[in-house]
Amino acid sequence: MNIDWAALGSVFGVSLVATVGLVTLFTLGITGLSKQEAAAAQGGSAVLARTGAYACFALCAAAVAYGIYLIVV
């Protein structure tokens, strides 16, 4: 039984980058929502923070949907 270590390392690297990227996007979304609440409490406009947070969440959902698509097809 031969293990293709280069392919295994490649899969590990891609999965690590994808995981860190998704966690970062989700964290930015959470941070954007908290900034939106803080700006609203101070009486300011929080449209940019809310829009950025929703964009981050949409990108997370798209990445998850693409992963499910890759598994199913």
C-alpha positions as CSV (number, residue, x, y, z in Angstrom):
1,M,0.0,0.0,0.0
2,N,1.5,3.3,-1.1
3,I,0.4,6.6,0.2
4,D,0.7,9.6,-2.1
5,W,2.1,12.0,0.5
6,A,2.1,15.0,-1.9
7,A,-1.6,14.6,-2.6
8,L,-2.3,14.2,1.1
9,G,-0.3,17.3,1.9
10,S,-2.2,19.2,-0.8
11,V,-5.6,18.2,0.5
12,F,-4.5,19.1,4.1
13,G,-3.2,22.5,2.9
14,V,-6.3,23.4,0.9
15,S,-8.6,22.3,3.7
16,L,-6.7,24.3,6.3
17,V,-6.8,27.4,4.1
18,A,-10.5,27.0,3.5
19,T,-11.3,26.4,7.1
20,V,-9.3,29.5,8.3
21,G,-10.9,31.5,5.5
22,L,-14.5,30.5,6.5
23,V,-13.8,31.2,10.2
24,T,-12.3,34.5,9.3
25,L,-15.3,35.5,7.2
26,F,-17.8,34.5,9.9
27,T,-15.8,36.4,12.5
28,L,-15.8,39.5,10.3
29,G,-19.6,39.1,10.0
30,I,-20.0,38.9,13.7
31,T,-17.7,41.8,14.3
32,G,-19.7,43.9,11.7
33,L,-22.9,43.2,13.5
34,S,-21.5,44.2,16.8
35,K,-20.1,47.4,15.3
36,Q,-23.6,48.0,13.8
37,E,-25.2,47.7,17.3
38,A,-22.6,50.0,18.8
39,A,-23.1,52.7,16.1
40,A,-26.8,52.5,16.4
41,A,-26.5,53.0,20.2
42,Q,-24.5,56.1,19.6
43,G,-27.0,57.5,17.2
44,G,-24.9,57.0,14.0
45,S,-25.6,55.3,10.8
46,A,-24.5,51.6,10.6
47,V,-25.4,50.8,7.0
48,L,-21.9,50.0,6.0
49,A,-21.2,47.7,9.0
50,R,-24.5,45.8,8.4
51,T,-23.9,45.5,4.7
52,G,-20.4,44.2,5.2
53,A,-21.6,41.7,7.8
54,Y,-24.3,40.4,5.5
55,A,-21.8,40.1,2.7
56,C,-19.5,38.0,4.9
57,F,-22.4,35.7,5.9
58,A,-23.4,35.4,2.2
59,L,-19.9,34.4,1.3
60,C,-19.8,31.8,4.1
61,A,-23.2,30.4,2.9
62,A,-21.9,30.3,-0.7
63,A,-18.8,28.4,0.3
64,V,-20.8,25.9,2.3
65,A,-23.2,25.4,-0.6
66,Y,-20.3,24.9,-3.0
67,G,-18.8,22.3,-0.7
68,I,-22.1,20.5,-0.6
69,Y,-22.4,20.7,-4.4
70,L,-18.9,19.2,-4.7
71,I,-19.8,16.3,-2.4
72,V,-23.2,15.6,-4.2
73,V,-22.0,15.9,-7.8
